[in-house]
Each structure stands twice: as C-alpha cells, then as structure tokens.
Amino acid sequence: MAAMMMLAAACTSESSGDGDGRAESCAYRVLYQDRTYRDVANVEFTAGRKLGSATVPPCEDTGDRDKAEEPGETTTAYAVDGVSPDVAVAVGDSPGDAALVAAYSGDKLPPEIQELIDGS
C-alpha cells in the first residue's frame, strides 16, 4: 500500500453550553489498543499500513449523561512512518485522509512528535 504524506488538521467539535450562549469545546480523542490519543495539528507525516480499528468516544464535556454512555464511532488506525504505534497513529477512512493523534504524557507531546513538528 502506498503511503501518503499528510498535513493533519486540528479536530474539535463544539456544542452549545447550558443556554448562556457559551460554546464548549470537546477535545478530539481516539482509543486504540488500551491507549488514549489526542489530536496533533499542523504536522507533516506519512500514514502507512492499516493497524486495525480505533474508537472515537462521544464528547463528555457537555454534561449530557446519555451521550457519555454512547459507544462512540469506529474508525481505522494506520501506522505513522518512523513512529511507534505506542506513541502515535493516524486515523481516518484511508491513509490519504487520516489525522495524526498522539499518546500524550500529561500535556507534553512525545519527543518523536515534537521532532516531526520541528521538521515540518
């Protein structure tokens, strides 16, 4: 399978707040093999081989308990060339439209991802 060079875009969704006009932002998260990944924007990467299924859980910051119990959406995880899947994967319908997500340690990006950003 031919790998494709991608520029990832930040993924957030917005929902209305509790009627006061404020919008709450829901961080884009992906669950893959017992790890949680978060989106990484504006990084050039190459998405490679298909790894398997990943889940995008429903947004839980709206206070809607019913949404928190929804199963989430299934997507496909792809390897990122030069980076362990323990650190980052690409997710989407195909390698050509995949977004980069990384397993953060607290609020710090993994060093491998910081190197991709510095090289972009």
N, CA, C and O atoms as a GROMACS GRO file, in nm:
protein
  480
    1MET      N    1   0.085  -0.117   0.000
    1MET     CA    2   0.000   0.000   0.000
    1MET      C    3   0.090   0.123   0.000
    1MET      O    4   0.185   0.132   0.078
    2ALA      N    5   0.060   0.214  -0.085
    2ALA     CA    6   0.139   0.337  -0.093
    2ALA      C    7   0.103   0.430   0.022
    2ALA      O    8  -0.014   0.455   0.050
    3ALA      N    9   0.205   0.479   0.086
    3ALA     CA   10   0.183   0.574   0.196
    3ALA      C   11   0.165   0.713   0.137
    3ALA      O   12   0.218   0.744   0.030
    4MET      N   13   0.091   0.796   0.208
    4MET     CA   14   0.065   0.930   0.157
    4MET      C   15   0.108   1.032   0.260
    4MET      O   16   0.089   1.013   0.380
    5MET      N   17   0.166   1.142   0.212
    5MET     CA   18   0.209   1.250   0.300
    5MET      C   19   0.086   1.333   0.335
    5MET      O   20   0.008   1.370   0.247
    6MET      N   21   0.070   1.362   0.462
    6MET     CA   22  -0.048   1.435   0.507
    6MET      C   23  -0.009   1.553   0.594
    6MET      O   24   0.095   1.553   0.659
    7LEU      N   25  -0.094   1.651   0.594
    7LEU     CA   26  -0.084   1.761   0.689
    7LEU      C   27  -0.208   1.753   0.776
    7LEU      O   28  -0.319   1.775   0.728
    8ALA      N   29  -0.189   1.722   0.904
    8ALA     CA   30  -0.302   1.699   0.993
    8ALA      C   31  -0.367   1.832   1.031
    8ALA      O   32  -0.299   1.934   1.043
    9ALA      N   33  -0.495   1.828   1.049
    9ALA     CA   34  -0.568   1.946   1.094
    9ALA      C   35  -0.624   1.918   1.232
    9ALA      O   36  -0.659   1.805   1.264
   10ALA      N   37  -0.633   2.020   1.311
   10ALA     CA   38  -0.689   2.004   1.446
   10ALA      C   39  -0.835   1.965   1.434
   10ALA      O   40  -0.906   2.013   1.345
   11CYS      N   41  -0.878   1.880   1.523
   11CYS     CA   42  -1.016   1.834   1.520
   11CYS      C   43  -1.080   1.867   1.654
   11CYS      O   44  -1.041   1.814   1.758
   12THR      N   45  -1.177   1.952   1.650
   12THR     CA   46  -1.256   1.979   1.769
   12THR      C   47  -1.400   1.988   1.727
   12THR      O   48  -1.431   2.020   1.612
   13SER      N   49  -1.488   1.961   1.819
   13SER     CA   50  -1.629   1.980   1.791
   13SER      C   51  -1.682   2.076   1.895
   13SER      O   52  -1.631   2.083   2.006
   14GLU      N   53  -1.785   2.147   1.857
   14GLU     CA   54  -1.843   2.242   1.950
   14GLU      C   55  -1.988   2.209   1.973
   14GLU      O   56  -2.057   2.162   1.882
   15SER      N   57  -2.033   2.232   2.090
   15SER     CA   58  -2.174   2.216   2.122
   15SER      C   59  -2.214   2.337   2.205
   15SER      O   60  -2.130   2.404   2.266
   16SER      N   61  -2.341   2.362   2.207
   16SER     CA   62  -2.384   2.478   2.284
   16SER      C   63  -2.372   2.448   2.433
   16SER      O   64  -2.383   2.333   2.476
   17GLY      N   65  -2.351   2.552   2.508
   17GLY     CA   66  -2.337   2.538   2.653
   17GLY      C   67  -2.472   2.518   2.718
   17GLY      O   68  -2.561   2.459   2.658
   18ASP      N   69  -2.488   2.567   2.839
   18ASP     CA   70  -2.611   2.545   2.914
   18ASP      C   71  -2.713   2.657   2.894
   18ASP      O   72  -2.789   2.690   2.985
   19GLY      N   73  -2.712   2.715   2.772
   19GLY     CA   74  -2.811   2.817   2.744
   19GLY      C   75  -2.760   2.957   2.768
   19GLY      O   76  -2.834   3.053   2.746
   20ASP      N   77  -2.636   2.973   2.812
   20ASP     CA   78  -2.584   3.106   2.839
   20ASP      C   79  -2.509   3.164   2.719
   20ASP      O   80  -2.445   3.268   2.730
   21GLY      N   81  -2.516   3.095   2.603
   21GLY     CA   82  -2.452   3.146   2.484
   21GLY      C   83  -2.307   3.103   2.468
   21GLY      O   84  -2.248   3.127   2.363
   22ARG      N   85  -2.249   3.038   2.569
   22ARG     CA   86  -2.110   2.992   2.558
   22ARG      C   87  -2.106   2.859   2.485
   22ARG      O   88  -2.196   2.776   2.502
   23ALA      N   89  -2.004   2.838   2.407
   23ALA     CA   90  -1.983   2.710   2.341
   23ALA      C   91  -1.873   2.636   2.415
   23ALA      O   92  -1.772   2.694   2.454
   24GLU      N   93  -1.895   2.507   2.434
   24GLU     CA   94  -1.794   2.425   2.498
   24GLU      C   95  -1.723   2.346   2.390
   24GLU      O   96  -1.785   2.301   2.294
   25SER      N   97  -1.594   2.330   2.404
   25SER     CA   98  -1.515   2.256   2.308
   25SER      C   99  -1.489   2.116   2.361
   25SER      O  100  -1.461   2.098   2.479
   26CYS      N  101  -1.498   2.019   2.273
   26CYS     CA  102  -1.471   1.882   2.311
   26CYS      C  103  -1.342   1.838   2.243
   26CYS      O  104  -1.332   1.840   2.121
   27ALA      N  105  -1.245   1.800   2.322
   27ALA     CA  106  -1.116   1.758   2.266
   27ALA      C  107  -1.135   1.630   2.186
   27ALA      O  108  -1.208   1.540   2.226
   28TYR      N  109  -1.068   1.623   2.072
   28TYR     CA  110  -1.072   1.504   1.987
   28TYR      C  111  -0.983   1.398   2.048
   28TYR      O  112  -0.862   1.418   2.062
   29ARG      N  113  -1.042   1.285   2.085
   29ARG     CA  114  -0.968   1.174   2.144
   29ARG      C  115  -0.996   1.049   2.065
   29ARG      O  116  -1.103   1.034   2.006
   30VAL      N  117  -0.898   0.957   2.065
   30VAL     CA  118  -0.912   0.830   1.997
   30VAL      C  119  -0.860   0.722   2.092
   30VAL      O  120  -0.757   0.738   2.157
   31LEU      N  121  -0.933   0.611   2.098
   31LEU     CA  122  -0.891   0.496   2.178
   31LEU      C  123  -0.844   0.387   2.084
   31LEU      O  124  -0.916   0.345   1.994
   32TYR      N  125  -0.721   0.340   2.106
   32TYR     CA  126  -0.665   0.233   2.025
   32TYR      C  127  -0.576   0.148   2.114
   32TYR      O  128  -0.484   0.199   2.178
   33GLN      N  129  -0.603   0.020   2.119
   33GLN     CA  130  -0.527  -0.077   2.198
   33GLN      C  131  -0.499  -0.028   2.341
   33GLN      O  132  -0.383  -0.020   2.382
   34ASP      N  133  -0.602   0.004   2.412
   34ASP     CA  134  -0.593   0.043   2.554
   34ASP      C  135  -0.515   0.172   2.578
   34ASP      O  136  -0.471   0.197   2.691
   35ARG      N  137  -0.497   0.254   2.474
   35ARG     CA  138  -0.431   0.384   2.491
   35ARG      C  139  -0.525   0.492   2.439
   35ARG      O  140  -0.606   0.469   2.349
   36THR      N  141  -0.513   0.610   2.499
   36THR     CA  142  -0.589   0.726   2.454
   36THR      C  143  -0.495   0.821   2.382
   36THR      O  144  -0.389   0.856   2.434
   37TYR      N  145  -0.534   0.861   2.263
   37TYR     CA  146  -0.456   0.953   2.180
   37TYR      C  147  -0.535   1.082   2.164
   37TYR      O  148  -0.658   1.081   2.165
   38ARG      N  149  -0.464   1.193   2.150
   38ARG     CA  150  -0.528   1.323   2.125
   38ARG      C  151  -0.472   1.379   1.994
   38ARG      O  152  -0.362   1.343   1.951
   39ASP      N  153  -0.550   1.468   1.932
   39ASP     CA  154  -0.511   1.522   1.802
   39ASP      C  155  -0.386   1.608   1.811
   39ASP      O  156  -0.356   1.670   1.913
   40VAL      N  157  -0.314   1.610   1.700
   40VAL     CA  158  -0.195   1.693   1.685
   40VAL      C  159  -0.212   1.766   1.552
   40VAL      O  160  -0.228   1.703   1.448
   41ALA      N  161  -0.208   1.898   1.557
   41ALA     CA  162  -0.232   1.978   1.437
   41ALA      C  163  -0.103   2.021   1.370
   41ALA      O  164   0.002   2.032   1.433
   42ASN      N  165  -0.113   2.045   1.241
   42ASN     CA  166  -0.007   2.106   1.161
   42ASN      C  167   0.126   2.030   1.166
   42ASN      O  168   0.232   2.090   1.187
   43VAL      N  169   0.118   1.900   1.148
   43VAL     CA  170   0.237   1.816   1.145
   43VAL      C  171   0.237   1.736   1.017
   43VAL      O  172   0.137   1.672   0.984
   44GLU      N  173   0.347   1.739   0.944
   44GLU     CA  174   0.359   1.656   0.826
   44GLU      C  175   0.399   1.516   0.869
   44GLU      O  176   0.491   1.498   0.948
   45PHE      N  177   0.328   1.417   0.815
   45PHE     CA  178   0.357   1.278   0.848
   45PHE      C  179   0.315   1.190   0.732
   45PHE      O  180   0.241   1.233   0.644
   46THR      N  181   0.364   1.067   0.735
   46THR     CA  182   0.325   0.971   0.633
   46THR      C  183   0.247   0.859   0.700
   46THR      O  184   0.298   0.791   0.789
   47ALA      N  185   0.123   0.841   0.656
   47ALA     CA  186   0.040   0.733   0.708
   47ALA      C  187   0.072   0.607   0.628
   47ALA      O  188   0.076   0.610   0.504
   48GLY      N  189   0.094   0.498   0.698
   48GLY     CA  190   0.133   0.373   0.633
   48GLY      C  191   0.026   0.265   0.641
   48GLY      O  192  -0.091   0.288   0.610
   49ARG      N  193   0.069   0.148   0.682
   49ARG     CA  194  -0.017   0.029   0.680
   49ARG      C  195  -0.131   0.038   0.781
   49ARG      O  196  -0.122   0.105   0.884
   50LYS      N  197  -0.237  -0.032   0.748
   50LYS     CA  198  -0.355  -0.039   0.834
   50LYS      C  199  -0.320  -0.121   0.959
   50LYS      O  200  -0.265  -0.230   0.949
   51LEU      N  201  -0.354  -0.066   1.077
   51LEU     CA  202  -0.328  -0.135   1.203
   51LEU      C  203  -0.451  -0.205   1.257
   51LEU      O  204  -0.441  -0.311   1.319
   52GLY      N  205  -0.568  -0.147   1.235
   52GLY     CA  206  -0.691  -0.204   1.288
   52GLY      C  207  -0.793  -0.097   1.320
   52GLY      O  208  -0.783   0.016   1.272
   53SER      N  209  -0.890  -0.133   1.402
   53SER     CA  210  -0.998  -0.040   1.437
   53SER      C  211  -0.961   0.042   1.560
   53SER      O  212  -0.892  -0.005   1.651
   54ALA      N  213  -1.009   0.166   1.560
   54ALA     CA  214  -0.994   0.256   1.673
   54ALA      C  215  -1.132   0.316   1.699
   54ALA      O  216  -1.220   0.310   1.614
   55THR      N  217  -1.150   0.372   1.818
   55THR     CA  218  -1.279   0.430   1.855
   55THR      C  219  -1.263   0.576   1.891
   55THR      O  220  -1.172   0.614   1.965
   56VAL      N  221  -1.353   0.659   1.839
   56VAL     CA  222  -1.361   0.800   1.877
   56VAL      C  223  -1.479   0.807   1.975
   56VAL      O  224  -1.594   0.801   1.933
   57PRO      N  225  -1.450   0.822   2.105
   57PRO     CA  226  -1.559   0.824   2.203
   57PRO      C  227  -1.644   0.950   2.190
   57PRO      O  228  -1.596   1.051   2.138
   58PRO      N  229  -1.768   0.944   2.237
   58PRO     CA  230  -1.852   1.064   2.232
   58PRO      C  231  -1.798   1.172   2.325
   58PRO      O  232  -1.728   1.144   2.422
   59CYS      N  233  -1.831   1.295   2.293
   59CYS     CA  234  -1.788   1.408   2.375
   59CYS      C  235  -1.858   1.400   2.510
   59CYS      O  236  -1.979   1.382   2.517
   60GLU      N  237  -1.781   1.413   2.618
   60GLU     CA  238  -1.838   1.402   2.752
   60GLU      C  239  -1.838   1.534   2.828
   60GLU      O  240  -1.876   1.536   2.945
   61ASP      N  241  -1.796   1.644   2.767
   61ASP     CA  242  -1.785   1.770   2.843
   61ASP      C  243  -1.910   1.857   2.833
   61ASP      O  244  -1.906   1.975   2.869
   62THR      N  245  -2.020   1.800   2.783
   62THR     CA  246  -2.142   1.879   2.772
   62THR      C  247  -2.236   1.857   2.889
   62THR      O  248  -2.337   1.927   2.902
   63GLY      N  249  -2.205   1.759   2.975
   63GLY     CA  250  -2.292   1.729   3.087
   63GLY      C  251  -2.408   1.639   3.050
   63GLY      O  252  -2.493   1.610   3.135
   64ASP      N  253  -2.413   1.594   2.926
   64ASP     CA  254  -2.520   1.506   2.879
   64ASP      C  255  -2.483   1.362   2.913
   64ASP      O  256  -2.400   1.301   2.844
   65ARG      N  257  -2.543   1.307   3.018
   65ARG     CA  258  -2.509   1.172   3.063
   65ARG      C  259  -2.541   1.066   2.958
   65ARG      O  260  -2.471   0.965   2.949
   66ASP      N  261  -2.647   1.087   2.878
   66ASP     CA  262  -2.682   0.990   2.775
   66ASP      C  263  -2.571   0.979   2.671
   66ASP      O  264  -2.542   0.869   2.624
   67LYS      N  265  -2.509   1.091   2.635
   67LYS     CA  266  -2.400   1.089   2.538
   67LYS      C  267  -2.279   1.012   2.590
   67LYS      O  268  -2.213   0.943   2.513
   68ALA      N  269  -2.251   1.024   2.718
   68ALA     CA  270  -2.136   0.956   2.777
   68ALA      C  271  -2.150   0.804   2.770
   68ALA      O  272  -2.050   0.732   2.776
   69GLU      N  273  -2.273   0.756   2.758
   69GLU     CA  274  -2.296   0.612   2.752
   69GLU      C  275  -2.299   0.559   2.609
   69GLU      O  276  -2.307   0.438   2.590
   70GLU      N  277  -2.293   0.646   2.509
   70GLU     CA  278  -2.291   0.603   2.370
   70GLU      C  279  -2.159   0.533   2.341
   70GLU      O  280  -2.057   0.564   2.403
   71PRO      N  281  -2.158   0.438   2.246
   71PRO     CA  282  -2.037   0.360   2.221
   71PRO      C  283  -1.927   0.436   2.146
   71PRO      O  284  -1.811   0.394   2.152
   72GLY      N  285  -1.956   0.541   2.079
   72GLY     CA  286  -1.856   0.613   2.002
   72GLY      C  287  -1.853   0.566   1.857
   72GLY      O  288  -1.923   0.472   1.820
   73GLU      N  289  -1.771   0.632   1.778
   73GLU     CA  290  -1.760   0.599   1.636
   73GLU      C  291  -1.636   0.514   1.613
   73GLU      O  292  -1.533   0.533   1.677
   74THR      N  293  -1.648   0.420   1.521
   74THR     CA  294  -1.534   0.336   1.485
   74THR      C  295  -1.466   0.396   1.363
   74THR      O  296  -1.531   0.440   1.269
   75THR      N  297  -1.333   0.398   1.366
   75THR     CA  298  -1.254   0.447   1.255
   75THR      C  299  -1.136   0.352   1.236
   75THR      O  300  -1.122   0.256   1.312
   76THR      N  301  -1.053   0.377   1.139
   76THR     CA  302  -0.938   0.291   1.112
   76THR      C  303  -0.810   0.359   1.158
   76THR      O  304  -0.790   0.478   1.134
   77ALA      N  305  -0.724   0.283   1.224
   77ALA     CA  306  -0.593   0.332   1.267
   77ALA      C  307  -0.488   0.284   1.167
   77ALA      O  308  -0.490   0.170   1.123
   78TYR      N  309  -0.395   0.375   1.133
   78TYR     CA  310  -0.285   0.346   1.042
   78TYR      C  311  -0.153   0.376   1.113
   78TYR      O  312  -0.147   0.463   1.199
   79ALA      N  313  -0.050   0.304   1.076
   79ALA     CA  314   0.084   0.332   1.129
   79ALA      C  315   0.130   0.467   1.077
   79ALA      O  316   0.089   0.511   0.970
   80VAL      N  317   0.215   0.532   1.155
   80VAL     CA  318   0.280   0.656   1.113
   80VAL      C  319   0.426   0.621   1.090
   80VAL      O  320   0.495   0.575   1.182
   81ASP      N  321   0.475   0.643   0.968
   81ASP     CA  322   0.612   0.607   0.936
   81ASP      C  323   0.711   0.670   1.032
   81ASP      O  324   0.709   0.791   1.055
   82GLY      N  325   0.799   0.586   1.088
   82GLY     CA  326   0.905   0.634   1.175
   82GLY      C  327   0.865   0.655   1.319
   82GLY      O  328   0.947   0.698   1.400
   83VAL      N  329   0.738   0.624   1.355
   83VAL     CA  330   0.689   0.646   1.491
   83VAL      C  331   0.617   0.519   1.538
   83VAL      O  332   0.535   0.463   1.465
   84SER      N  333   0.647   0.475   1.659
   84SER     CA  334   0.582   0.357   1.716
   84SER      C  335   0.432   0.384   1.736
   84SER      O  336   0.394   0.495   1.773
   85PRO      N  337   0.347   0.283   1.711
   85PRO     CA  338   0.204   0.300   1.740
   85PRO      C  339   0.177   0.326   1.889
   85PRO      O  340   0.069   0.374   1.923
   86ASP      N  341   0.271   0.294   1.976
   86ASP     CA  342   0.256   0.328   2.117
   86ASP      C  343   0.259   0.479   2.138
   86ASP      O  344   0.207   0.530   2.237
   87VAL      N  345   0.320   0.551   2.043
   87VAL     CA  346   0.337   0.696   2.052
   87VAL      C  347   0.232   0.770   1.971
   87VAL      O  348   0.174   0.868   2.019
   88ALA      N  349   0.206   0.725   1.848
   88ALA     CA  350   0.112   0.795   1.760
   88ALA      C  351   0.058   0.701   1.654
   88ALA      O  352   0.125   0.605   1.614
   89VAL      N  353  -0.063   0.730   1.609
   89VAL     CA  354  -0.124   0.662   1.495
   89VAL      C  355  -0.194   0.768   1.412
   89VAL      O  356  -0.215   0.881   1.457
   90ALA      N  357  -0.229   0.731   1.291
   90ALA     CA  358  -0.311   0.816   1.205
   90ALA      C  359  -0.448   0.750   1.198
   90ALA      O  360  -0.457   0.628   1.190
   91VAL      N  361  -0.555   0.828   1.202
   91VAL     CA  362  -0.689   0.772   1.199
   91VAL      C  363  -0.773   0.839   1.091
   91VAL      O  364  -0.763   0.959   1.068
   92GLY      N  365  -0.855   0.757   1.025
   92GLY     CA  366  -0.943   0.809   0.920
   92GLY      C  367  -0.994   0.695   0.834
   92GLY      O  368  -0.969   0.578   0.862
   93ASP      N  369  -1.067   0.731   0.728
   93ASP     CA  370  -1.122   0.631   0.638
   93ASP      C  371  -1.017   0.571   0.546
   93ASP      O  372  -1.032   0.459   0.498
   94SER      N  373  -0.909   0.645   0.521
   94SER     CA  374  -0.800   0.597   0.436
   94SER      C  375  -0.672   0.670   0.478
   94SER      O  376  -0.679   0.772   0.546
   95PRO      N  377  -0.556   0.618   0.439
   95PRO     CA  378  -0.431   0.688   0.474
   95PRO      C  379  -0.428   0.830   0.420
   95PRO      O  380  -0.366   0.918   0.479
   96GLY      N  381  -0.495   0.853   0.308
   96GLY     CA  382  -0.495   0.985   0.245
   96GLY      C  383  -0.574   1.091   0.318
   96GLY      O  384  -0.552   1.210   0.296
   97ASP      N  385  -0.668   1.049   0.404
   97ASP     CA  386  -0.746   1.149   0.478
   97ASP      C  387  -0.729   1.135   0.629
   97ASP      O  388  -0.807   1.190   0.707
   98ALA      N  389  -0.626   1.061   0.669
   98ALA     CA  390  -0.606   1.034   0.812
   98ALA      C  391  -0.549   1.154   0.886
   98ALA      O  392  -0.474   1.235   0.831
   99ALA      N  393  -0.587   1.165   1.013
   99ALA     CA  394  -0.538   1.271   1.103
   99ALA      C  395  -0.442   1.208   1.203
   99ALA      O  396  -0.460   1.093   1.244
  100LEU      N  397  -0.340   1.282   1.242
  100LEU     CA  398  -0.242   1.235   1.338
  100LEU      C  399  -0.293   1.253   1.480
  100LEU      O  400  -0.341   1.360   1.516
  101VAL      N  401  -0.283   1.147   1.560
  101VAL     CA  402  -0.316   1.153   1.702
  101VAL      C  403  -0.201   1.092   1.780
  101VAL      O  404  -0.140   0.994   1.735
  102ALA      N  405  -0.170   1.149   1.896
  102ALA     CA  406  -0.056   1.104   1.976
  102ALA      C  407  -0.098   1.074   2.119
  102ALA      O  408  -0.194   1.132   2.171
  103ALA      N  409  -0.026   0.982   2.181
  103ALA     CA  410  -0.046   0.949   2.321
  103ALA      C  411   0.041   1.044   2.402
  103ALA      O  412   0.163   1.026   2.412
  104TYR      N  413  -0.021   1.144   2.461
  104TYR     CA  414   0.050   1.245   2.540
  104TYR      C  415   0.088   1.189   2.676
  104TYR      O  416   0.027   1.094   2.725
  105SER      N  417   0.189   1.249   2.737
  105SER     CA  418   0.222   1.224   2.876
  105SER      C  419   0.187   1.353   2.950
  105SER      O  420   0.265   1.448   2.948
  106GLY      N  421   0.072   1.357   3.014
  106GLY     CA  422   0.023   1.482   3.071
  106GLY      C  423  -0.013   1.576   2.958
  106GLY      O  424  -0.092   1.539   2.871
  107ASP      N  425   0.044   1.695   2.957
  107ASP     CA  426   0.020   1.790   2.848
  107ASP      C  427   0.138   1.799   2.752
  107ASP      O  428   0.140   1.884   2.664
  108LYS      N  429   0.237   1.712   2.769
  108LYS     CA  430   0.357   1.717   2.686
  108LYS      C  431   0.345   1.622   2.568
  108LYS      O  432   0.305   1.507   2.583
  109LEU      N  433   0.381   1.673   2.451
  109LEU     CA  434   0.388   1.589   2.332
  109LEU      C  435   0.503   1.491   2.346
  109LEU      O  436   0.606   1.524   2.406
  110PRO      N  437   0.488   1.371   2.292
  110PRO     CA  438   0.601   1.279   2.291
  110PRO      C  439   0.717   1.340   2.208
  110PRO      O  440   0.691   1.410   2.111
  111PRO      N  441   0.842   1.314   2.246
  111PRO     CA  442   0.956   1.372   2.175
  111PRO      C  443   0.957   1.339   2.025
  111PRO      O  444   0.999   1.420   1.944
  112GLU      N  445   0.910   1.218   1.990
  112GLU     CA  446   0.906   1.179   1.848
  112GLU      C  447   0.814   1.270   1.768
  112GLU      O  448   0.841   1.300   1.652
  113ILE      N  449   0.705   1.315   1.829
  113ILE     CA  450   0.611   1.402   1.761
  113ILE      C  451   0.666   1.543   1.755
  113ILE      O  452   0.650   1.612   1.654
  114GLN      N  453   0.733   1.587   1.862
  114GLN     CA  454   0.796   1.719   1.861
  114GLN      C  455   0.901   1.726   1.749
  114GLN      O  456   0.917   1.831   1.686
  115GLU      N  457   0.971   1.616   1.724
  115GLU     CA  458   1.069   1.612   1.614
  115GLU      C  459   0.999   1.628   1.479
  115GLU      O  460   1.051   1.696   1.391
  116LEU      N  461   0.882   1.567   1.462
  116LEU     CA  462   0.807   1.585   1.338
  116LEU      C  463   0.766   1.731   1.320
  116LEU      O  464   0.774   1.786   1.210
  117ILE      N  465   0.721   1.793   1.428
  117ILE     CA  466   0.679   1.933   1.423
  117ILE      C  467   0.799   2.021   1.387
  117ILE      O  468   0.788   2.108   1.301
  118ASP      N  469   0.910   1.999   1.452
  118ASP     CA  470   1.030   2.079   1.427
  118ASP      C  471   1.079   2.063   1.284
  118ASP      O  472   1.138   2.155   1.227
  119GLY      N  473   1.055   1.945   1.225
  119GLY     CA  474   1.098   1.920   1.088
  119GLY      C  475   1.000   1.966   0.983
  119GLY      O  476   1.032   1.965   0.864
  120SER      N  477   0.879   2.007   1.025
  120SER     CA  478   0.775   2.050   0.929
  120SER      C  479   0.804   2.185   0.871
  120SER      O  480   0.726   2.235   0.789
   0.00000   0.00000   0.00000
